[in-house]
């Protein structure tokens, strides 16, 4: 991993497009060889009219030098070596491009509701990735509605959270790129918590649709499908 240091700065005279041949640190600053061993370093170079930043290899010596192996960016918006003339300041700093993608998180409340169906979509939200990973979770409390039955009944439900890609027209893909679920056995007298989590990967800037749903898997009364109720449901997500 490329090295970073505080107050590291030296001059290089007329480097052109070649290596930076270091000629010493001004008063109050640290020299590169005093701050680092030989190895890869992040560098910035600035001659007062243009600047370049990237990763190079520091080599100790008299004089010391820094190669310009990977140009990350320049003030000319081209990732190629600039032609520096005159005195050029070469200092240690972290380029913005090397910073990790910001972590963005959010939540969307799912409205309380009741239904009687084999499967039911409870809510969805569109999220644009800031990085390459999306972690999503759906959680809620569920129960069988009390329909006046005298017996104690239960229902197995599967809570599912799925992630679909979204195209430029706002349409979700027919098949999810990731899906996960968890089962819960519900009693008609009690609300029980249910949760499903998922991790999906896509390119930064891609819009994904998180969809939460519930499927009824069967019941204690054979093929009977009981109506169900949901409270305190929410979709939460984190992208990084």
LOSENU-514773 format. One record per residue (C-alpha): chain; x, y, z. Coordinates in nm, 4 decimals, decimal comma. Example, Ala and Ser with C-alpha at 12.3 -4.5 7.8 and 13.67 -1.06 7.14 Angstrom:
<atoms>
+-------+----------+----------+----------+
: chain :       xx :       yy :       zz :
+-------+----------+----------+----------+
:     A :   1,2300 :  -0,4500 :   0,7800 :
:     A :   1,3670 :  -0,1060 :   0,7140 :
+-------+----------+----------+----------+
</atoms>
This chain:
<atoms>
+-------+----------+----------+----------+
: chain :       xx :       yy :       zz :
+-------+----------+----------+----------+
:     A :   0,0000 :   0,0000 :   0,0000 :
:     A :   0,1287 :   0,3479 :  -0,0875 :
:     A :   0,2632 :   0,5488 :   0,2071 :
:     A :   0,1496 :   0,8890 :   0,3379 :
:     A :   0,3189 :   1,1367 :   0,5713 :
:     A :   0,2625 :   1,4786 :   0,7262 :
:     A :   0,4533 :   1,7938 :   0,6207 :
:     A :   0,6595 :   1,6026 :   0,3623 :
:     A :   0,7716 :   1,8308 :   0,0801 :
:     A :   1,0787 :   1,8704 :  -0,1371 :
:     A :   1,1646 :   2,0604 :  -0,4529 :
:     A :   1,2418 :   1,9083 :  -0,7896 :
:     A :   1,4047 :   2,1228 :  -1,0586 :
:     A :   1,2898 :   2,0909 :  -1,4219 :
:     A :   1,1611 :   1,7312 :  -1,3953 :
:     A :   0,9900 :   1,7465 :  -1,7335 :
:     A :   0,7965 :   1,4195 :  -1,7765 :
:     A :   1,0589 :   1,2089 :  -1,5970 :
:     A :   1,1152 :   1,1084 :  -1,2374 :
:     A :   1,1188 :   1,3706 :  -0,9653 :
:     A :   1,4817 :   1,4188 :  -0,8609 :
:     A :   1,4493 :   1,5638 :  -0,5123 :
:     A :   1,6713 :   1,8560 :  -0,4107 :
:     A :   1,5815 :   1,9044 :  -0,0459 :
:     A :   1,3056 :   2,0233 :   0,1828 :
:     A :   1,2389 :   2,3909 :   0,2589 :
:     A :   1,2555 :   2,5116 :   0,6191 :
:     A :   0,9836 :   2,3641 :   0,8389 :
:     A :   0,9106 :   2,0671 :   0,6103 :
:     A :   1,0271 :   1,7048 :   0,6154 :
:     A :   1,2253 :   1,5401 :   0,3409 :
:     A :   1,0921 :   1,2302 :   0,1698 :
:     A :   1,3829 :   1,0050 :   0,2687 :
:     A :   1,3541 :   1,1091 :   0,6333 :
:     A :   0,9825 :   1,0307 :   0,6387 :
:     A :   0,9672 :   0,7018 :   0,4469 :
:     A :   1,1688 :   0,3920 :   0,3627 :
:     A :   1,2100 :   0,2981 :  -0,0009 :
:     A :   0,8724 :   0,2023 :  -0,1477 :
:     A :   0,5470 :   0,3226 :  -0,2989 :
:     A :   0,4194 :   0,6657 :  -0,1977 :
:     A :   0,1312 :   0,8930 :  -0,2850 :
:     A :   0,2619 :   1,2161 :  -0,4366 :
:     A :   0,1370 :   1,5545 :  -0,5505 :
:     A :   0,3482 :   1,7723 :  -0,7809 :
:     A :   0,2761 :   2,1416 :  -0,8426 :
:     A :   0,4772 :   2,4013 :  -1,0369 :
:     A :   0,2364 :   2,6870 :  -0,9653 :
:     A :   0,0424 :   2,6603 :  -1,2915 :
:     A :  -0,0389 :   2,2881 :  -1,3116 :
:     A :  -0,0493 :   1,9890 :  -1,0793 :
:     A :  -0,0326 :   1,6106 :  -1,0979 :
:     A :  -0,1066 :   1,3423 :  -0,8403 :
:     A :  -0,0503 :   0,9710 :  -0,8303 :
:     A :   0,1548 :   0,6817 :  -0,6944 :
:     A :   0,5292 :   0,6540 :  -0,7411 :
:     A :   0,8266 :   0,4726 :  -0,5942 :
:     A :   1,0600 :   0,6564 :  -0,3598 :
:     A :   1,4238 :   0,5546 :  -0,3962 :
:     A :   1,6760 :   0,6759 :  -0,1403 :
:     A :   2,0000 :   0,8148 :  -0,2701 :
:     A :   2,2004 :   1,1281 :  -0,3231 :
:     A :   1,9795 :   1,2642 :  -0,4591 :
:     A :   1,6615 :   1,0699 :  -0,3773 :
:     A :   1,3975 :   1,0282 :  -0,6461 :
:     A :   1,0299 :   0,9461 :  -0,6936 :
:     A :   0,9136 :   0,7653 :  -1,0059 :
:     A :   0,5749 :   0,8496 :  -1,1573 :
:     A :   0,4375 :   0,4983 :  -1,2020 :
:     A :   0,0614 :   0,5649 :  -1,1791 :
:     A :  -0,0790 :   0,9087 :  -1,2608 :
:     A :  -0,4190 :   0,9230 :  -1,0930 :
:     A :  -0,5157 :   1,2718 :  -1,2113 :
:     A :  -0,4003 :   1,6169 :  -1,3219 :
:     A :  -0,5354 :   1,9682 :  -1,3413 :
:     A :  -0,5546 :   1,9131 :  -1,7179 :
:     A :  -0,8095 :   1,6334 :  -1,6597 :
:     A :  -0,5821 :   1,3756 :  -1,8189 :
:     A :  -0,4196 :   1,0875 :  -1,6321 :
:     A :  -0,0835 :   1,1293 :  -1,8057 :
:     A :   0,2474 :   1,2745 :  -1,6888 :
:     A :   0,2661 :   1,6508 :  -1,7134 :
:     A :   0,5708 :   1,8356 :  -1,8417 :
:     A :   0,6976 :   2,0333 :  -1,5435 :
:     A :   0,9523 :   2,3129 :  -1,5911 :
:     A :   1,1224 :   2,5196 :  -1,3263 :
:     A :   1,0917 :   2,4548 :  -0,9547 :
:     A :   0,8247 :   2,1941 :  -0,8796 :
:     A :   0,6929 :   2,1213 :  -0,5300 :
:     A :   0,6584 :   1,7463 :  -0,4636 :
:     A :   0,4649 :   1,6669 :  -0,1473 :
:     A :   0,2774 :   1,3844 :   0,0280 :
:     A :  -0,1045 :   1,3908 :   0,0270 :
:     A :  -0,3953 :   1,1541 :  -0,0319 :
:     A :  -0,5783 :   1,2079 :  -0,3638 :
:     A :  -0,9565 :   1,2284 :  -0,3460 :
:     A :  -0,9740 :   0,9345 :  -0,5894 :
:     A :  -0,8078 :   0,7133 :  -0,3271 :
:     A :  -1,0667 :   0,7902 :  -0,0610 :
:     A :  -1,3166 :   0,5099 :   0,0122 :
:     A :  -1,6673 :   0,5526 :  -0,1240 :
:     A :  -1,9026 :   0,7218 :   0,1223 :
:     A :  -2,1340 :   0,5009 :   0,3215 :
:     A :  -2,4994 :   0,5925 :   0,2710 :
:     A :  -2,7781 :   0,4386 :   0,4716 :
:     A :  -3,1513 :   0,4868 :   0,4861 :
:     A :  -3,4829 :   0,3435 :   0,5946 :
:     A :  -3,8329 :   0,3216 :   0,4492 :
:     A :  -4,1322 :   0,2453 :   0,6708 :
:     A :  -4,3766 :  -0,0182 :   0,5464 :
:     A :  -4,7394 :   0,0631 :   0,6271 :
:     A :  -4,9369 :  -0,1617 :   0,8632 :
:     A :  -5,1722 :  -0,3857 :   0,6676 :
:     A :  -5,3629 :  -0,7125 :   0,6477 :
:     A :  -5,3989 :  -0,9527 :   0,3548 :
:     A :  -5,5050 :  -1,3011 :   0,2546 :
:     A :  -5,2933 :  -1,4286 :  -0,0295 :
:     A :  -5,0294 :  -1,6913 :  -0,0932 :
:     A :  -4,7765 :  -1,4156 :  -0,1568 :
:     A :  -4,7903 :  -1,0432 :  -0,0985 :
:     A :  -4,5510 :  -0,7570 :  -0,1770 :
:     A :  -4,5178 :  -0,5329 :   0,1262 :
:     A :  -4,2943 :  -0,2530 :   0,0038 :
:     A :  -4,0044 :  -0,1468 :  -0,2157 :
:     A :  -3,7453 :   0,1279 :  -0,2404 :
:     A :  -3,4960 :   0,2346 :  -0,5109 :
:     A :  -3,1369 :   0,2943 :  -0,4011 :
:     A :  -2,8473 :   0,4283 :  -0,6122 :
:     A :  -2,5150 :   0,2751 :  -0,5095 :
:     A :  -2,2367 :   0,5022 :  -0,3869 :
:     A :  -1,9956 :   0,2083 :  -0,3942 :
:     A :  -2,0125 :  -0,1507 :  -0,5133 :
:     A :  -2,2051 :  -0,3144 :  -0,2273 :
:     A :  -2,5597 :  -0,2917 :  -0,0948 :
:     A :  -2,6717 :  -0,4489 :   0,2315 :
:     A :  -3,0481 :  -0,4493 :   0,2819 :
:     A :  -3,2779 :  -0,5764 :   0,5538 :
:     A :  -3,6532 :  -0,6077 :   0,5937 :
:     A :  -3,7989 :  -0,6500 :   0,9414 :
:     A :  -4,1552 :  -0,6516 :   1,0742 :
:     A :  -4,3876 :  -0,8093 :   1,3264 :
:     A :  -4,6414 :  -1,0528 :   1,1791 :
:     A :  -4,9344 :  -1,2548 :   1,3054 :
:     A :  -5,2409 :  -1,4451 :   1,1864 :
:     A :  -5,5529 :  -1,2342 :   1,1996 :
:     A :  -5,8101 :  -1,3494 :   1,4560 :
:     A :  -6,1032 :  -1,4473 :   1,2333 :
:     A :  -6,3152 :  -1,5869 :   1,5113 :
:     A :  -6,1730 :  -1,9392 :   1,5032 :
:     A :  -6,2022 :  -2,1303 :   1,8287 :
:     A :  -5,8944 :  -2,3438 :   1,7791 :
:     A :  -5,5331 :  -2,2432 :   1,8189 :
:     A :  -5,3937 :  -2,2073 :   1,4684 :
:     A :  -5,0572 :  -2,1260 :   1,3216 :
:     A :  -4,9162 :  -2,0352 :   0,9833 :
:     A :  -4,5636 :  -2,0628 :   0,8475 :
:     A :  -4,4643 :  -1,7480 :   0,6617 :
:     A :  -4,1486 :  -1,6707 :   0,4665 :
:     A :  -4,0232 :  -1,3118 :   0,4678 :
:     A :  -3,8240 :  -1,2335 :   0,1524 :
:     A :  -3,6054 :  -0,9380 :   0,0568 :
:     A :  -3,4919 :  -0,9269 :  -0,3079 :
:     A :  -3,2726 :  -0,6858 :  -0,5038 :
:     A :  -3,3383 :  -0,6047 :  -0,8713 :
:     A :  -3,1521 :  -0,3821 :  -1,1163 :
:     A :  -3,3417 :  -0,0774 :  -1,2467 :
:     A :  -3,2998 :   0,0389 :  -1,6080 :
:     A :  -3,2983 :   0,3951 :  -1,7434 :
:     A :  -3,6763 :   0,3825 :  -1,7881 :
:     A :  -3,7277 :   0,2922 :  -1,4221 :
:     A :  -3,8250 :  -0,0715 :  -1,4846 :
:     A :  -3,6936 :  -0,3421 :  -1,2521 :
:     A :  -3,5350 :  -0,6596 :  -1,3869 :
:     A :  -3,7637 :  -0,9614 :  -1,4059 :
:     A :  -3,5286 :  -1,1685 :  -1,1938 :
:     A :  -3,3496 :  -1,0446 :  -0,8812 :
:     A :  -2,9718 :  -1,0267 :  -0,8734 :
:     A :  -2,9901 :  -1,1350 :  -0,5082 :
:     A :  -3,2632 :  -1,2643 :  -0,2777 :
:     A :  -3,2843 :  -1,3985 :   0,0745 :
:     A :  -3,5564 :  -1,5094 :   0,3115 :
:     A :  -3,6338 :  -1,6457 :   0,6558 :
:     A :  -3,9233 :  -1,8480 :   0,7943 :
:     A :  -4,1332 :  -1,7781 :   1,1004 :
:     A :  -4,4179 :  -1,9783 :   1,2566 :
:     A :  -4,6997 :  -1,7407 :   1,3484 :
:     A :  -4,9620 :  -1,7903 :   1,6145 :
:     A :  -5,2944 :  -1,6148 :   1,5729 :
:     A :  -5,2727 :  -1,4762 :   1,9259 :
:     A :  -4,9281 :  -1,3169 :   1,9073 :
:     A :  -4,7230 :  -1,0897 :   1,6868 :
:     A :  -4,3776 :  -1,2318 :   1,6149 :
:     A :  -4,0733 :  -1,0604 :   1,4699 :
:     A :  -3,9516 :  -1,1636 :   1,1248 :
:     A :  -3,6437 :  -1,0481 :   0,9385 :
:     A :  -3,4501 :  -1,1126 :   0,6181 :
:     A :  -3,1168 :  -0,9641 :   0,5102 :
:     A :  -2,9367 :  -0,9572 :   0,1750 :
:     A :  -2,6034 :  -0,8460 :   0,0273 :
:     A :  -2,5825 :  -0,7477 :  -0,3397 :
:     A :  -2,3011 :  -0,6178 :  -0,5601 :
:     A :  -2,3123 :  -0,3876 :  -0,8634 :
:     A :  -2,1185 :  -0,0958 :  -1,0113 :
:     A :  -2,1201 :   0,2367 :  -0,8307 :
:     A :  -2,3992 :   0,4576 :  -0,9673 :
:     A :  -2,6275 :   0,1639 :  -1,0470 :
:     A :  -2,9848 :   0,1960 :  -0,9215 :
:     A :  -3,1209 :  -0,1112 :  -0,7467 :
:     A :  -3,4745 :  -0,1840 :  -0,6273 :
:     A :  -3,5169 :  -0,3552 :  -0,2903 :
:     A :  -3,8481 :  -0,5420 :  -0,2649 :
:     A :  -3,9908 :  -0,6951 :   0,0539 :
:     A :  -4,2583 :  -0,9643 :   0,0362 :
:     A :  -4,4180 :  -1,2439 :   0,2367 :
:     A :  -4,5146 :  -1,5944 :   0,1206 :
:     A :  -4,7479 :  -1,8311 :   0,3072 :
:     A :  -4,5906 :  -2,1779 :   0,3094 :
:     A :  -4,8708 :  -2,3818 :   0,4630 :
:     A :  -5,0728 :  -2,4078 :   0,7836 :
:     A :  -5,1774 :  -2,6354 :   1,0639 :
:     A :  -5,5088 :  -2,6873 :   0,8829 :
:     A :  -5,3872 :  -2,8462 :   0,5637 :
:     A :  -5,4517 :  -2,6222 :   0,2674 :
:     A :  -5,6289 :  -2,3523 :   0,4658 :
:     A :  -5,4727 :  -2,0113 :   0,4141 :
:     A :  -5,5241 :  -1,7737 :   0,7048 :
:     A :  -5,5272 :  -1,3984 :   0,6619 :
:     A :  -5,2199 :  -1,2269 :   0,8043 :
:     A :  -5,1362 :  -0,8880 :   0,9556 :
:     A :  -4,8185 :  -0,6789 :   0,9622 :
:     A :  -4,7099 :  -0,4060 :   1,2022 :
:     A :  -4,3920 :  -0,1996 :   1,2432 :
:     A :  -4,2383 :  -0,3022 :   0,9129 :
:     A :  -3,9362 :  -0,1266 :   0,7616 :
:     A :  -3,6778 :  -0,1629 :   0,4855 :
:     A :  -3,3285 :  -0,0488 :   0,5806 :
:     A :  -3,0202 :  -0,0386 :   0,3630 :
:     A :  -2,6552 :   0,0603 :   0,3543 :
:     A :  -2,4492 :   0,1174 :   0,0397 :
:     A :  -2,0725 :   0,1534 :   0,0306 :
+-------+----------+----------+----------+
</atoms>
